[in-house]
């Protein structure tokens, strides 16, 4: 780090006013009041570290303040300085207390502001944190409480892999800027790891929806990339994750109405996607079966896209009269969206 940056960090640490901090969402206080409170906390934590230089909690807590200042700052240079200082404090705290999983996770989170460049470091802290959580919590069978942090951490790891895959698929040029070890990189492997960690994050039925979200992200990305076989495999994994008839959604304290509502949503979500990709793979009979499944569960069956999809299936089967009828119906209903059809 340059001498200038060290001086700036030093001044910030000792409470020199920062000009561009904003209130957290929902906090109605003036930004100046938020800034003043954080600066006071920063001074307090700095004094604590000076008086207790061998205590990890001081560095961790000061890192937390710097991390918050980084997230709240609207100035890019200032944000980077606070983030760097937070990382320095977290690293010092880890050196003093390497078994505290909270510090590993805090350091991982502040690094996510530039997650692509910091991917390996973030992942290393997440994985170390997961091992330390398992060590910290006794194997007493009571790991389904909301306080147990491991499921949330697994979902964070899932998001990390999924986000990298999405970014590199959307802009392949980004890959050229990464380390050469990525020469054999596959976004589909990233998605598979994301799904695996999302599975590990599921502790109760409603959390299955988070898992399904990752599955759909993979399928939709593959469809957009014209990797239709990969897309279909993702869309056909619904029963693997939700059980036959999506029965796993019903093992919940949320009740039968919640269960049936989400079973219907899942049917609509997956059937229209499978229909579209099956048509791309020239499997019109299978596509028709999926379209029929969608129509049977649809909240409204007069959306234009579903008629146009069925018309494509009829065209591939050589049933031109039926195709013409559906094309006419589809044109009349243009603009009416199909429920849960967000894959375009």
Secondary structure, 3 states (H helix, E strand, C coil): CCHHHHHHHHHHHCCCCCCCECCCCCCCCCHHHHHHHHHHHHHHHHHHHHHCCCCHHHHHHHHHHHHHHHHHECCHHHHHHHHHHHHHHHHHHHHHCCCCHHHHHHHHHHHHHHCCCCHHHHHHHHHHHHHHHHHHCCCCCCCCCCCCCHHHHHHHHHHHHHHHHHHHHHCCHHHHCCCHHHHHCCHHHHHHHHHHHHHHHCCCHHHHHHHHHHHHHHHHHHHHCCCHHHHHHHHCCHHHHHCHHHHHHHCCCCCHHHHHHHHHHHHHHHHHHHHHHHHHCCCHHHHHHHHHHHHHHCCCCCCHHHHHHHHHHHHHHCCHHHHHHHHHHHHHCCCCCCCCCCCC
